[in-house]
Amino acid sequence: MPGFEVFGEEERKEVQDVLETGVLHRYGFDVARKGHWKAKSFEQQFAERTGVKYCLLVSSGTAALSTALAATGIGAGDEVIIPPFTFVATFEAVIAAGAAPVFADIDHTLCLDPKAIAKALTARTKAVMPVHMCGAMAHIDEIKSFCDQKGLVLIEDVAQSVGGSFNGKALGTFGQMGCFSFDPVKTITCGEGGAVITDDEELFRQADYHADHGHDHLCSDRGLEDHPIMGTNFRISELSAAVGLAQLRKLDQIIEKQRFHKQTLKEALSRFARITFRQIPDENGDSATFLTFFLPEAEAAKKFCQKLAEAGVGGCFYWYENKWHYLRQWDHLKALKSAAKLPVTLLADLPDYQNLKLPVSDHIMSKAVSMLIMVSWTPQELQKRVETVTRIAGEMLGQ
Ligand SMILES: *Cc1c(COP(=O)(O)O)cnc(C)c1O
C-alpha cells in the first residue's frame, strides 16, 4: 500500500523545483515561483483522474474530512452516521465539527451496511460518512440511493482507497464530497496531505474558503482579499504538494502491482474451504492494498495472525484488537476525553458512548485477518509469503 515504497528521483525533482524558487506558499508569489504551482497542478490532475470538476488539496486527510463537513453545512448538534471500523480521524472530525458520531454496523464488505444506516437514523441525522476501508468499497450505490431518498448528505472517506472505483466510477464521487488522505502510510503520499473532491461549485467554494481562513482567492494580493466566512488553516505547503504530484503519476503502477500481489496470495488461500474472503462489491475497482479474509472462529483468526507474525510474515492485522481502527478499543472516545471541553458535551440526547453495542460488527471483525499488500515485494519474497501462509493455513485448517 504505501507510496513511501516507491519514493525516488521523481519526488526529489518536484521538491527541488520548489526549493529552487523558495516559494513554499501555495498561493501568490506569481513571479517568484517561476511557473511552479505544485498544489494547483495536483488538484487539476487529481480532479481529472477522478472525473470531477473540483479538487482542493489540504494539509491532511483529517483536515479533508473537517473541510467536507464544514462545506456541506454539518455542524453543532447534527448527527453523522459512521462505521465502527475506520481510523480515529473519522469520528474526531465529526466531534470537532460539534456534531455527534452515530455508529452503525458494518457488513462483510467491512464498510457501513446500508441496512444498518437505516436503523441508525434519527430526526437529527444530517449526514452519512461511509469509509471505504482497506482499499475497497462499501455498497456505495445502495448507500447513495438511501441518502438521496432521505435527503442526507453523503461524504465518502476514501483515505484508504485512493484509485479505487465502483462500476468504473471513482470512489469519492458518489456523495456530495469525497475525502482522501496522503499521509505517510497511504497508497500515495505527500508526507502529510489530504484532498476533497466534488462536482458542486458552491461546495467547492465553501471548502476553499474554510481551508484558508475564509479567503475568497479572487485577488492577487492576499491582504486585499475578501473573507465571505471565517475559516481555519488547512493549507498544504508546496513542498508536500510537490511530493504528491510525483506520487500521483505512480498511482496506476502501484495499484497494478498491488493487484497482482493480492491475487497471487488470494488464489493460494482459496483452496482452503474454511477460509472465506471479504466481500468486494466490484472486484475490478479494488485498489488492493489489503487482502482480508475470515476464519471460522475468532480464536482461530487471532491465532492465525500470531502464527504469521511468529513465522516472520509482516503486515498482518487482527483489527478486532487494534487500538486505531476498531471501536472496541476506543476508550478515549467512549469517555469523550479531550484536551478541552467538547461542544458535543453540551448536547442533550447524546448517544451513550460508554455502552455502544455493535454485535454484528464484533462478530465480523473478530473473525477477520488482514494482510497488507506491499508494492516492493520481489517475486521471491512473494513466493516465500505464499508458502508460509499456506503452510500455516494447512496446519490450522486442514485442506
Ligand atoms: C488515514 C485516515 C484518515 C486521516 O488521514 P490523515 O491524513 O492521517 O489525517 C481518515 N480516515 C481514514 C479511514 C484513514 O485511514
The ligand as an ORCA input file, in Angstrom:
! r2SCAN-3c Opt
* xyz 0 1
  C      -5.576      7.970      7.344
  C      -7.017      8.086      7.515
  C      -7.659      9.319      7.764
  C      -6.921     10.562      8.101
  O      -5.905     10.945      7.304
  P      -4.651     11.793      7.825
  O      -4.063     12.293      6.564
  O      -3.721     10.855      8.544
  O      -5.147     12.877      8.697
  C      -9.030      9.357      7.773
  N      -9.766      8.254      7.588
  C      -9.207      7.051      7.383
  C     -10.079      5.865      7.152
  C      -7.812      6.919      7.355
  O      -7.272      5.710      7.176
*
